[in-house]
């Protein structure tokens, strides 16, 4: 993509309303624009990252056996009355009425709707287990939206729902999602710690929040330091096998949010030099809630002996849009964002220091074409802006590699290649530059 044809509204000054790093950098880098309190437009750079995060989530959900569908944002209040949650949910639910005076709502979550879909089509235990998910916009009318996308009113969420014959099989489904979540966050460059958590309005008695430690986190968390460098299940993990040993290993140390922490147990079970008391960002949560929804809504299946029983359910959410903020909070410096390659809006920022010069134009155009043909996404700065402005923009938007072509270096036949994360710079020939980037970014 040529920068001269791209929409990238960079801000030189930090907006006053931005309180935390991710909010400041997303506004300055032209990733989002606030439309009203807690509601944002996703501009091209931010939208590209959002879609890459979605893709990773979809790949790991498919690996774990979840099947994707898409449910609407507007739901009937009647479904929520069936489950008993319509009046109990609170003011966070945006309640509306259509022109026929029917009570509707902008969905804050989808347990009722997915249960309605399930009960309409599934009748037999032979159709189980089943895990259905979608990635859809939600709305929760936060009393005080803040921190940009980290605590907005409208947000993009992945929510999956498992259906099983009994508790034992439902816990197996829970374990699959637990392991899938560990892998999902790792692929985005995040260390997300599963912690005991309150179930809140979702319900149930088994839940974990996946927490990324950050000073700007919303809540205080308590955990064992060994979680920070614990190995994540690899590509060879078999989701059809018994995953309980992996989950047991990952829950063997103490980890809890402030809502459920037992400080006495924390101090007794974690050595003093291993105790972490910190702030954390929630990037996902898993729930097992049994028959909380299937019982009142009549989601039943026939067993082998013909008896009808309510299915056991679980719910598994990932804050897709919130993840952008979490990644930035975990990976930035004084100059801007440092994107992991897996979610970067582009892999390489190619800077032509003297657009219009035959030597630099020819060399940059040639490298640009070869990188694109190799499947590497390039943002090519072909504008006539000043060099300092070009460098500042590239550092701000945080692409994994920067390649600089200027008259002085190209006269000697070399580009300058910079690793954004380490700051390391190399002077390489065009061929060596291409080889290095292909090896680093397509492995």
N, C-alpha and C positions, 0 to 999 in steps of 0.2 A: 504494500500500500504506500503510495506516495503521500507524504505529508502535505504537499501542496493541494491535494484533492481530499484530504481527510478533515473531519470536523473535530478539532482538538482545542477547545476554548480554555487555554491555560490562564490561571489567575496569578498575578505577581504578588499580591497582598493576601494575607490570610484573613478570611472572613471572621468578623468578631464573634459570631454565634458558634463557631467551631471550638468545642471544649477539649477534645481529645485528638491524638495524632491521626488516627484513621479518618476522622471527619475532616480535619484540616487538609490532609493530603488528597483525599478523594475530591474535595471541592477545588483545590488548587490545580490538580491534574486533569480537571475537566471530565471527571468520571460520572458525576451526578449533579443534579440541580434540584434544589428544594422547591416544590410547588405549593405546599402548605405544611403546617406543623406535622412532622413525622411522615411526610409523603414526598417521594422523590421521583424525578425522571431519571432514567438510566441513559446517559449519553454514550456515544459509540465505544469509547475506551473501556468504560465500566461494563457495558453490555457484553463486550467480548470476554471479559474475565468471568462474568456471571454465567455465560454459556459454557465456558470450560469447566467451571465448578459443577454445573449440571451434568456435563458429560461424564465426569469422574463418578459422581453419585450414581448415575444410571448404570455405568459399567459394573460398579460394585454391587448394586442391587440385583442386577441380572445374574452376577456370579453367585449370589446367595439364594437365587431362586425366586425373587420377587418379580411380579408381572406388572407392567406399567399400563395405566389408563389415565383418563383425565375427567375430573368432576368439576361442576360449575362453581363459581365463586358465590352465587346467590343460592340460599337454601330456604326451604319451607320451614316455618316455625313449628308446623305440626310434627315433623320428625323429632324435633328437640323436646316437644311436649311428651312424646312417647317415652323417651329415655328419662324424662324428669329433669332435664338440665336447662330448659328454656328460662325458667324463672330463677334458677339457682346460679346461673353463670356469672352474673354481675354486669356492671356498666361497660366493661370492655367489649361486650357484644354490641355491634351496631345493628339495631332493630329498625326495620323499614316496613312500609305498607305499600303494596302495589295499587294500581288504579281500581282494582276490584275489591279493595279493602282487605286483602289477604295479608296476614302477617308473614313477613319474610325477614331474612337476616343475611348479612355479609359474613360468610363463614370464617370463624376463628380457628376451626379445626373440623375434621370430617368423620368422626366416629359414627354418628347417626346415619349419614348418607351412605357410607360404605356398608354398614349393616343392612340398610334397606336394599342396596344392590345385591348383596349376598343372599338375603332371604328370598329374593324374587327368582333366583335361578338355581341355588344349590339345595338339594334335598337329601343327599345320601352321604354317608361316611366315606364312600368310595371316591368322592370328589375332593377329599381332604388329604394332605394339608393344602392350604391355599394362602398365598400372601399377595395382596394387591397394593399398589402404591401409585401416587401421582406427584407431580411437582406443580404447584399452583400458588397463586397469590392469595394471601390471607389478610384479614383486617382485624385488629384489636385496638379499641379506642383507648389507648394509654392515657392516663390522666396527665402525665408529664413526659411526652416524647422528648428524647435527648440523645446526644452522642451520635447524631447522624443515623446511618442505617443500623446501628447497633441496638437502638431501642426506638424503632419507628412504629408507626401505626399500620402501614401497609408493608408487607414483606413476602418474599418468595420462600416457600417451604416445601421440603419433601416429607410427605407423611405416608408411611406404609402400615398395613393392617393385616395381621395374621389370624387365620381361622383354623382351629384344630379340634379334634374330638374330645380331648381331655387335658387336664393340667400337665401331665407328663410330656405330652407331645407339644403343648403350647410353650413349655419351657425350652424345648429343643428349638422351636422357632425363635424364641427370644435369644437364645445363644447364637444362632446364625446371624441375626441382626447385630448383636453385640460385636462379633468378630468382624462383620462387614464394616461397621463403624470405625473400628480400630484401623483397618486398612484404608478406608476412605480418607480420613484425616491425614494419615501419614503420607499419602500420595500428594497431598496439598502442601506438604512441608510443615505440618503442624504436629505437636505433641499434645494429644487430647487425652486427659485422664478420666476414666469412668469412675464416678463417685456416687455413693448412696444419695438418694434424693427424695424429696417430697413429691407425691403424685399430683397434688393440686386438684383442679377441677376435672382432670382426665380420669382420675380414680385408679383403684387397684392397690396392690400391696407389694409390688416389686418394681423398682425403677432405678435407673442410673442416669445421671446427667454427665455428658462428656464435656469436660472443662479444659480450656486453654488458659494457663496462668498468664496474667497480665495485670499491671498496676491499675489499669482502667476498668477492670472487671466489676460487674455489678454487685457481686456478693463475696463474702469471705469463705474460703475453703480450707480444709484441713487434710493433709495427705502425707504419705511416706515418700521420701526423696528418691527412692529406687524407681518410682514410676517415670522419672524424667529420662532415663536411658534404657527403658525396658524394650526388648525386641518385639516387633510387630509380626504377626503371622504373615508368611510370604505367599508368593503366587501358587505354591504347591499345596496350600491348605485345601482340604477336601470338605466342602460344605455339606456333603451327604454323610459324613462320618459323625461320630460323637464329639461335639465341640466343648463339652462340659469341662474337660481338663484345662483347656485354654482359658475359659471363663473363670474357672476356679483359681488358676494362677494369677489372673489379672485382678481378682477381687480378694486375694490372700492378704494384701497389705491394707492398712486403714486409709480410707479416702471418703470424705463426706462433705456435703455443703453445709452452710451455717444453719439451714432449716432443720436438719436432722442430726447434727453433730452431737456426740456424747464426749465432752472434753475429758472426762475421767478415763473413758475407754481409749481415747486417742493418746493420752499421756502414758497410759499403762502399756499400750501395745506397740508404741513407736519409740525407739530410742531417741534421746534428746537431740543428738546430732543428726538425726534423720527426719526430724519434724519440720514440715513446711506449713506455715500459716500465711496465706497470701490471698490476693484477689484473683478472681477467675471469670472468664467469659464462657457462658454456656453456648455451645455450638450444636448441641443435639441432645435428645433424651429418648430413652426407651422405657416402655411400660408393659407389664403384664397385668390385665385386670379381669381375667376370667370371664364370667358371664354377666358382667355389669350392664352391658348393652344388649347382648343376645337374649337375656331373660325377658326384660320388659318389652323388647321389640319383636319377640317371637322368631329369632333366627335359630332354627333348629334343624337337625339332620337325623335321619333314621339310622340306627345302628344295625349291626349284622342280625340281631334278633328282632328287628322291626320297631324297637322302642325309639321314641323321639327324644332327643336331648339337646339342650342349648349348647352351642359351640363355645369354646374357650378362645378368647381374643387377646391380642396384643397390639400396641400402637408404637410407632417408631418415627420420630421426627428429626429432621436436620434443617437448621436454619441456613438455607442456601445463600440468600442475600447477606445475612449476617456474617457469613464466612469471609466475605471480602474484607470486612472491617477487622475480623480476628487475624487474618493473615497479615494485614498491614501492621496491626499492633505488634505482632510477633516478628516482623521482618521489615525494618526501615532503619534509616540513619538520618543525620542532620540534613542531608541533601534531598531525601525523598524516599520513595517506596523501593523495596528490593523484592521483586516477584520471584518465587520459585518457577522454574521453567514450565512445570506442568499446568500452571494457571495463568501465566503471563499473557497479556493481551497480544503481544508480538514477541518473538524470540530474540530478535536482533534489531537494534537501532543503527541504521547506516547513515552516517553524517557526511554530506558533501560540503566541505568547507568553502568551496568557491564555485557555487553553481554558475554555469555559463562559461567556465573555463574548459577548453577542449580536453585537456589531460584529465582533470578530475571527473568531468562528466562521463567520458568514455570508460574510465576505470570503474567508477561507481555504478554506472548502468550495467556494465558487464557482470560485476559481482552480484548486483541486485537480481538480475535475471537468473544467474546460476543458483543462488540461494533459494529463490522461489521455486525453481524447477526441482530442487532437492527436497522440497516439502517444508522448508523453513520459512516461517512467517516473519516478514521484514517490514519495519516502518522506515521508509527511506526519506530522510530529510533533504529534499531537493530545493528548499526555499533559499531566498537570498538574505535571510536573517544573519545577524552578527554571530561570530563563533561562540562568544560567551553565552549568548541566549540559547544557541543550539545545545551546548553542553549542559546548561542548567535544566533545559526541558528534558533531555534524555535521562539525567540523574533523577529528576522529579518523578517521571513516569516509571522508572525502575525496571526497564527490560533487562533480561539476564546478561546480554552482551551488547557492547557498543563498538562499532567499527567506524573509524574516522579516516576519511580520504581527503588529504590536502595537497596542494601543489608541492610543498617541500618534501613530504614523504614519498609521494608518488613519482617525483623526479628520480628518486632512488629505488623506485619499484616496490614500495611497501605501504601497507595500511597499518594504523594503530588499532589494536584489538584490546578492549578493556572488559574484564570480568566485573560486572556491577557489584556482586556480593563481596568479593575480596579486594577490589580496587586494583588488582594486578593488571599491568599493561605489557603488551608485546608488540614488536614491530615485525610484521610478517608479510611475505609476498602474497599476491592475490590468490595463488594456488594454495599456499599454506593456510591462509585465512579461511578459504572455503573448506579445506579438509578438516581444520580444527573445529569449525562450527558444525559441520555435518556430523563429526564424531561425537561432539559434546551434546548435540541437541536431537539427534535421531537414534541414539542408542536404545 
